[in-house]
Amino acid sequence: MKYSDFEEAMSPERMRKYVQACSGDTKRAMTLYRYNLKLSQEMFTFVSCFEVALRNRIDKQMTAQFGGDWLRDAILPKGALYYDHRVDKTRKIIEKAYNELMRSNAYSHSKLLSEMEFGVWKYMFSNVVYALMGQILLRIFPNKPISSRQQQYDNSYIFQELDYINKLRNRIAHHDPICFSRPTATIDTSYALNQYNRMMKLFQWMGLDGASLMFGLDHVNDACSKIMCL
């Protein structure tokens, strides 16, 4: 495809950064755009698997503590999240999904879980929700380091780590390039690799072998190498 046609389809505004990064070489800019898409696909696959594993570990812990409909029960009258205005956003997300499932006569605990966005699981570790839900969710990370005076590996730490991953997920979903050193047009895959390493670390803290779990699916390093060698 001619660059002019490619640019018309993708928009000059979107392609400007790629062309700048490639010193005006439009053919190379098109290749970089495609390589960024490949890296985004690889990272989204990784995030998706991480999200499901995290969700399932949270669900297992909460089910053992509060029963098989704990997420629904949390938003019902007298539930943990029902009366506290500080968690209105989280409660409304759960409530909306629950009501839609009930209207369609399709409610099940597993379906309600699957309707939740990544942000709901992240906010399970915010100070307010963590306290309301019984302060038990750090148990899903049996291999996390012991806190020290210099570094606290508490719920706030986990919240921040999940926030980084959530931001990556949102960037990919909104077609934001992840092959640059923001805010510059310098080609750099360290951002993607940092989030990759963060997820691998949290897999290990959950007692999961990330490399085995992602066998045959993990091509992140190869995708990054292609970009850096372009």
C-alpha positions as CSV (number, residue, x, y, z in Angstrom):
1,M,0.0,0.0,0.0
2,K,1.2,3.5,-0.8
3,Y,1.9,5.6,2.3
4,S,-0.6,8.3,1.2
5,D,-3.4,5.7,1.2
6,F,-2.2,4.3,4.5
7,E,-2.1,7.7,6.1
8,E,-5.6,8.6,4.7
9,A,-7.0,5.5,6.4
10,M,-5.1,5.9,9.7
11,S,-5.1,9.8,9.7
12,P,-2.2,12.2,9.4
13,E,-2.5,13.0,13.1
14,R,-2.1,9.4,14.1
15,M,0.8,8.8,11.8
16,R,2.7,12.0,12.6
17,K,4.5,10.5,15.5
18,Y,5.5,7.3,13.6
19,V,6.9,9.4,10.7
20,Q,8.8,11.6,13.1
21,A,10.3,8.6,15.0
22,C,11.4,7.2,11.6
23,S,13.1,10.4,10.5
24,G,10.6,11.0,7.7
25,D,10.9,7.4,6.3
26,T,7.3,6.7,5.5
27,K,7.8,3.1,4.6
28,R,9.5,2.5,7.9
29,A,6.8,4.4,9.7
30,M,4.2,2.0,8.2
31,T,6.2,-0.9,9.4
32,L,6.6,0.6,12.9
33,Y,2.8,1.1,13.0
34,R,2.2,-2.5,12.2
35,Y,4.8,-3.7,14.7
36,N,3.2,-1.5,17.4
37,L,-0.1,-3.2,16.6
38,K,1.6,-6.6,17.0
39,L,3.1,-5.6,20.3
40,S,-0.3,-4.3,21.5
41,Q,-1.9,-7.7,20.6
42,E,0.8,-9.6,22.5
43,M,0.4,-7.3,25.5
44,F,-3.4,-7.5,25.5
45,T,-3.2,-11.3,25.4
46,F,-0.9,-11.1,28.5
47,V,-3.2,-8.7,30.3
48,S,-6.3,-10.8,29.5
49,C,-4.7,-13.9,31.0
50,F,-3.4,-11.9,34.0
51,E,-6.9,-10.4,34.6
52,V,-8.6,-13.8,34.6
53,A,-6.1,-15.3,36.9
54,L,-6.4,-12.3,39.3
55,R,-10.2,-12.4,39.2
56,N,-10.2,-16.1,39.9
57,R,-7.9,-15.8,42.9
58,I,-10.0,-13.0,44.3
59,D,-13.1,-15.0,43.8
60,K,-11.7,-18.1,45.4
61,Q,-10.7,-16.1,48.5
62,M,-13.9,-14.1,48.8
63,T,-16.1,-17.2,48.2
64,A,-14.3,-19.1,51.0
65,Q,-14.9,-16.1,53.3
66,F,-18.4,-14.9,52.3
67,G,-20.1,-17.6,50.2
68,G,-20.8,-18.3,46.6
69,D,-22.7,-15.0,45.8
70,W,-20.3,-12.7,47.6
71,L,-20.2,-10.1,44.8
72,R,-24.0,-9.8,44.5
73,D,-24.4,-9.8,48.3
74,A,-21.9,-6.9,48.6
75,I,-24.3,-4.6,46.8
76,L,-27.6,-5.7,48.3
77,P,-29.1,-4.0,51.4
78,K,-26.8,-4.6,54.4
79,G,-24.0,-5.7,52.0
80,A,-20.5,-4.4,52.5
81,L,-20.6,-1.9,49.7
82,Y,-24.2,-0.8,49.9
83,Y,-24.3,2.1,52.3
84,D,-20.8,3.6,51.9
85,H,-20.9,6.6,49.6
86,R,-17.1,6.4,49.2
87,V,-17.5,3.3,46.9
88,D,-20.5,4.6,44.8
89,K,-18.7,4.0,41.5
90,T,-17.7,0.4,42.3
91,R,-21.1,-0.4,43.7
92,K,-22.9,1.1,40.7
93,I,-20.8,-0.9,38.2
94,I,-21.6,-4.1,40.0
95,E,-25.3,-3.1,40.5
96,K,-25.7,-2.3,36.8
97,A,-24.3,-5.6,35.7
98,Y,-26.4,-7.5,38.3
99,N,-29.6,-5.8,37.4
100,E,-29.1,-6.4,33.6
101,L,-28.5,-10.1,34.3
102,M,-31.6,-10.3,36.5
103,R,-33.7,-8.6,33.8
104,S,-32.6,-11.2,31.3
105,N,-33.1,-14.0,33.8
106,A,-29.4,-14.9,33.3
107,Y,-27.9,-14.2,36.7
108,S,-25.2,-16.5,38.0
109,H,-22.2,-15.7,40.1
110,S,-19.8,-16.6,37.3
111,K,-21.6,-14.4,34.8
112,L,-21.6,-11.5,37.2
113,L,-17.8,-11.9,37.7
114,S,-17.2,-11.9,33.9
115,E,-19.1,-8.7,33.6
116,M,-16.7,-6.8,35.8
117,E,-14.0,-4.6,34.3
118,F,-10.4,-4.7,35.4
119,G,-10.9,-1.5,37.5
120,V,-13.3,-3.4,39.8
121,W,-10.6,-5.9,40.7
122,K,-8.0,-3.1,41.1
123,Y,-10.3,-1.2,43.5
124,M,-10.7,-4.3,45.7
125,F,-7.2,-3.2,46.9
126,S,-8.0,0.5,47.5
127,N,-8.0,1.4,51.2
128,V,-11.7,1.8,51.5
129,V,-12.9,-1.3,49.5
130,Y,-10.1,-3.4,51.0
131,A,-11.3,-2.6,54.5
132,L,-15.0,-3.0,53.7
133,M,-14.4,-6.4,52.2
134,G,-12.7,-7.8,55.2
135,Q,-9.0,-7.0,54.7
136,I,-8.3,-10.5,53.4
137,L,-7.3,-10.1,49.8
138,L,-3.5,-9.9,50.4
139,R,-3.8,-13.6,51.0
140,I,-4.0,-14.2,47.3
141,F,-0.4,-13.2,47.1
142,P,1.3,-15.9,49.3
143,N,4.7,-15.4,47.7
144,K,4.9,-11.6,48.0
145,P,7.9,-10.2,49.9
146,I,7.6,-9.4,53.6
147,S,7.1,-5.7,54.2
148,S,10.0,-3.7,55.7
149,R,10.4,-0.3,57.1
150,Q,11.7,0.9,53.7
151,Q,9.0,-0.9,51.6
152,Q,5.4,-1.8,52.5
153,Y,3.9,-4.6,50.4
154,D,0.4,-3.8,51.5
155,N,-2.9,-3.4,49.7
156,S,-1.9,0.1,48.6
157,Y,1.2,-1.3,46.9
158,I,-0.9,-3.9,45.1
159,F,-3.4,-1.2,44.1
160,Q,-0.6,0.8,42.5
161,E,0.8,-2.2,40.7
162,L,-2.7,-3.0,39.3
163,D,-3.2,0.6,38.3
164,Y,-0.2,0.4,36.1
165,I,-1.6,-2.7,34.4
166,N,-5.0,-1.1,34.1
167,K,-3.5,2.0,32.4
168,L,-1.7,-0.3,29.9
169,R,-5.0,-2.1,29.2
170,N,-6.7,1.2,28.6
171,R,-4.0,2.5,26.4
172,I,-4.2,-0.5,24.1
173,A,-8.0,-0.4,24.1
174,H,-7.9,3.2,22.9
175,H,-5.3,2.5,20.2
176,D,-2.6,4.5,22.0
177,P,0.9,3.5,20.8
178,I,3.1,1.6,23.3
179,C,6.3,1.7,21.2
180,F,7.4,5.2,22.2
181,S,9.0,6.9,25.2
182,R,6.2,9.2,26.2
183,P,5.7,12.0,25.4
184,T,8.5,12.0,22.8
185,A,8.5,10.3,19.4
186,T,11.5,8.2,20.5
187,I,11.2,4.5,19.7
188,D,11.3,2.7,23.1
189,T,9.7,-0.5,24.3
190,S,10.7,-0.2,27.9
191,Y,7.2,0.8,29.0
192,A,5.7,-2.4,27.6
193,L,8.5,-4.5,29.0
194,N,8.1,-2.9,32.5
195,Q,4.4,-3.8,32.5
196,Y,5.2,-7.3,31.2
197,N,7.7,-7.8,34.1
198,R,5.2,-6.4,36.6
199,M,2.6,-9.0,35.6
200,M,5.2,-11.8,35.7
201,K,6.1,-10.7,39.2
202,L,2.5,-10.7,40.3
203,F,1.9,-14.1,38.8
204,Q,4.8,-15.4,40.9
205,W,3.4,-13.7,44.0
206,M,0.1,-15.4,43.4
207,G,2.0,-18.7,43.3
208,L,1.6,-19.1,39.5
209,D,4.3,-20.0,37.0
210,G,3.8,-17.2,34.5
211,A,6.1,-18.7,31.9
212,S,4.2,-22.1,32.0
213,L,0.8,-20.4,32.1
214,M,1.6,-18.3,29.0
215,F,3.4,-21.0,27.1
216,G,2.8,-20.6,23.4
217,L,1.1,-17.2,24.0
218,D,4.0,-15.1,25.2
219,H,5.8,-13.4,22.3
220,V,6.2,-10.0,24.0
221,N,10.1,-10.0,23.9
222,D,10.1,-11.0,20.3
223,A,7.7,-8.2,19.4
224,C,9.8,-5.7,21.3
225,S,13.0,-6.8,19.7
226,K,11.5,-6.3,16.2
227,I,10.6,-2.8,17.1
228,M,14.0,-1.9,18.5
229,C,15.8,-3.4,15.5
230,L,13.6,-1.6,13.0
